[in-house]
Each structure stands twice: as structure tokens, then as C-alpha cells.
């Protein structure tokens, strides 16, 4: 079991927790002293959690020696119900918390509205405002090469290239191969 250390900045701060035994996302709770009103169409608002969480420790305890270039990052995500029903989403889409960050966790939220509803959203202490998942993050070194050792099936196919028909894919690949030969 991997344990992350945390510091509660207030007595009312709540540690992120799962809602069900198989939930990957941990609910993140607001810890604001006064209610915060998030108005539709206005700038993002920072909501305090009242917590500092340390994610740097414990990697080798779980994965064994040799994982020195690996650590955990936290990905802050919107709660699907709040986003869909009320329009409350994260101000930055997905929040990334680096493993060496030691300050209070804050959640940037914005009220995008919900269709023609433009109701204010009031956030109170203890409200579930986001969810967080923890992912192993590898910090590789980069090695410059002249060409890759293997050509993947996808090759240089970009946006949407895996959703096209086999015939069109073959035509595009042939054209790409011809262009590559012409460039030599």
C-alpha cells in the first residue's frame, strides 16, 4: 500500500476519498471559510482544500529499487455530475500537481453555464468540487536519433488517422511512403 503524507491546514479540511470501493477518482472537498459564488461566464475562481499532500515518498517501497526516475503526479479532474448538470468545470481543463509541489492544493473552477441556464453556483465548505487521480510519471531522458528503430503500424498518421477505412489508410500510407522517398 502506498501512503501519501498530508498536512491539514484547518480542522475542517477533508482528505480526498473514494465514493465506492472501485472508484479510481478520489473526491476533493472545498475548505473555504465563507461560501464562494461562481458566476456563469466569469473568470475562474480558486477554491482552497485546506490540505498539503506529499507525493514524493514511497515509490521504491511499492515498485522496488530502480524506480528513481519515477514519481506520482496528481491529475485534478472535474466531477462529471457537476460539469454535466450544473456547468461547473475546472478552469484549466485538467489540473496537474507535480510531485514536488508542497503548497496547499487549490482547485480552479469555472461556471460555464448549462445550456440556457446561467445559474450561479455556490460552493460551501465540505462540497465535493473535483476528483483527483494519481498516476505514475516517468521522467525519461531523450536521445536524438536519425530514424526510429521500428516503424509502427500507425506511422506518421496524425489526428483521426486511426478512425479511417483500411482502403483510405493504405492510400494515405502509400502517398506518405512516396513523399518520403522523394525527399531522400
Secondary structure, 3 states (H helix, E strand, C coil): CCCCEEEECCCCCCCCECCCCCCCCEEEECCCCCCEEECECCCCEEEECCEEEECCCCHHHHHCCCCCCEEEEEEEECCHHHHHHHCEEECCCCEEECCCCCCCCEEEEEECCECCECCCEEECCCCEEEEEEEEEEECCCCCCCCCCCCCCCCCCCCCCHHHCCHHHHHHHHHHHHHHHHHHC
